[in-house]
Amino acid sequence: MKAAVYRVAGRLGIEEIPVPEVGPGELLVQVEACGVCLTDVKKIEKGLLQGPRVFGHEIAGRVARAGAGVVRFREGDRVVVHHHIPCGACFFCERRVYAQCEVYKRNGTTAGFEPSGGGFAQYVKAFDWIVDRGTIPVPQGVLPEEASFVEPVNTCLKAVDKAGVEKGQTVLVVGQGPIGLILTQLCRRAGAEVLASDLLPDRLEAARRLGAAMAMGATGDVPGEVRRLTGGRGADAALLAAVGRAAFRQAVNATRPGGRIVVFAATSPGETVEVDLGALSLAEKDVVTSYSASVDVQDLAADLVFGREVRVRELVTHRFPIEETAAAIALAARPAPGVLKVMVEPRPGPVAAGSVGGVR
């Protein structure tokens, strides 16, 4: 099969590699759509992990082969496959800090090499614990590229929960890329008035279209405008869907005393900011973090995507075949006018055409 293989920092090559073999309890899934996540972009560009690997974890496709003992799925079923699922019984799981569970940290999907997602390939294997608890059937009428949003919507639901967003609050979402636009919709769904900021005019327009009460250019006095709109107080919460010192400062300054700032977009070491701890303490502002998905909202995330309560299809602006994955990564890496969600959509390979060569 064809796969976009990462071997050294900043480079992907299209290679012919073996289709993964499936054992008892496992699934082989033909990838129909895999969203490009900035977490994977960072790993590729910065060389954060040793190659070779196949990245890509926002996976939707069809079951091509079911291993012995699999009863929930059969060949041809349409599915979303999560790449991380916690054990549910350890110290961290008991405290609902699932991303720190050692089982969760084991990547559960692979196209070969060290398991790393594997969605940037024609076929991906889901290990048994993912099949049992991290694979979701996709209803008829839902497009593969829509279904691939289940995992990122899950991560955003977790962040909104950590922000404590409630009806009647005012929330600032800093950054209106694909994740920021999902956060904007979810905060609006929770009953909050959403204020949005970004550098790009077309993203601000998208924020207005998707429910933001006001969308502001990030180079302006966003904190001052937020205070003006809230009687001088500031936002009850701010969610950071952008990285950098300016974005963090904007979120902190726009949040009211006693409010909460959720750091969401920082996902790799070295993304630093300067913090005035005295000012934070005097104003009793909370800074919390949110990383990855939560099994607690797995079903809700799927329902919101499949029922189109969260509008994800209009976030997709670019689609690339597997042969052009490097171009997809390069496009997604930098905010640019007209660019939101970038998809890799592999064409079927020989296994889907009837052969099971290389698969037991």
Buried (B, 14 or more C-beta within 10 A) or exposed (E): BBBBBBEEEEEBEBBEBEBBBBEEBBBBBBBBBBBBBBBBBBBBBEBBEEBBBBBBBBBBBBBBBBBEEBEEBEEEBBBBBBBBBBBEEBEBBEEEBBBBBEBBEBBBBBBBBEBBBBBBBBBBBBBBBBBEBBBBBBEEEBBBBBBBBBBBBBBBBBBBBBBBBEEEBBBBBBBBBBBBBBBBBBBBBBEBBBBBBBBBEBBBBBBBEBBBBBBBBBEEBBBEBBBEBBEEBBBBBBBBBBBBEBBBBBBBBBBBEEBBBBBBBBBEEEBEBEEEEEEBEEBEBBBBEBBBBBBEBBEBBBBBBBEEEBBBEEBBBBBBBBEBBBBBBBBBBEBEEEBBBBBBBBEBBBBBEEEEEBBE
